[in-house]
Amino acid sequence: MAHTARDREKLLIRVRRIRGQVEAIERLLGTEHECSEVLQLVAACRGALNGLMAELVEGHIWFHVLDQDRPKDSPQAAAAEELIDIVKAYLK
């Protein structure tokens, strides 16, 4: 996956942040904390995972679905942008 190799460090930083959030959820569940705190952290973790998913899907579309030789102003590129926007909205 060329696009993930190119953005490897940025993606790894995001994954490490998500790991920290999951570990925080584990710590909260092991102690006496309010349900609202746990739920808020789970929601934040889900949002972070959805953001990572949106970024990976976007890279996949640009590097594996579209022809790399097509101009960026082609109808296919416009359709890809529209699809990416829809996926991001869905994952929000």
N, C-alpha and C positions, 0 to 999 in steps of 0.2 A: 504494500500500500504506500505508494510514493508520497501521497499527501500527508500521511501520518508520520512518515520518516522526516519530512521537511519540517513539520510542526511538533516533532517529538517532545522537545523540552516543555513547550507550552502545554501540551496535552498531559504530560506527566505531572506538571505542577497542579493542574486541575484535578487529576485523579488523587494526588496526595492530599489536596484540600478536602475532597469528598471522603477519603479515608479518615481524616481527622474528624469530620462531622459524624461519621458512623461510629467511631470510637467514643465520641462524646455522648452519642445516644446510648451506647452500651454502659458508659459510666453513670448516666442519669438513671437508667433502669435499675442499676445495682444499688442505688441509694434512694432516700426518701425525697423525691422532688415532685413538684406539682405536675399533674397531667399536662397542663397547658404548656409548660416548658418543654416537655418531651415532644408533644405534638408540633410545637413550633420548630424544633430542631429537625424532626422528621420531614416537615414540609420544606425546610431549607435544603435538606439533603436531596429530596426529590427534585427540587428546582435546579440544584447543581447537576444532578444526573441528566435531567432533561436538557440543560444547556450543553453538556458534553455530547449528548446524543445529537442535538441539532447541529453542532459543529462537525461531528463525524459524518452525518448525512450530507451536509453541504459539501464537504470535501469529496465524498464519494460521487456525488452528482457531477461536480466540476471535473473530476479526474477520471472517472470510470464510465459515466453515462454519456457525457457529451464528447464529441469528436474534438480533440485538442487543437486541430487545425482550423476549426470554425472561428470566424471572427466573433469578437465579444458582442457585437451589435446584431447578430443573426437572430432570426425568429426562435431558434432552438435555445439560444442563450437567454432570451427574454422569457421563454417558457420555463427554463431552469430557475431563473430568478423568482418567478411566480411560485413555482413549486417549493423552493427553499423558504420563501416568505410564509407559505401555508404551513409547512412543517414546523417552522419556528413558532407560529401563532398557536398551532395545536399543542406544542410542547410547553407553552408558557403556563 
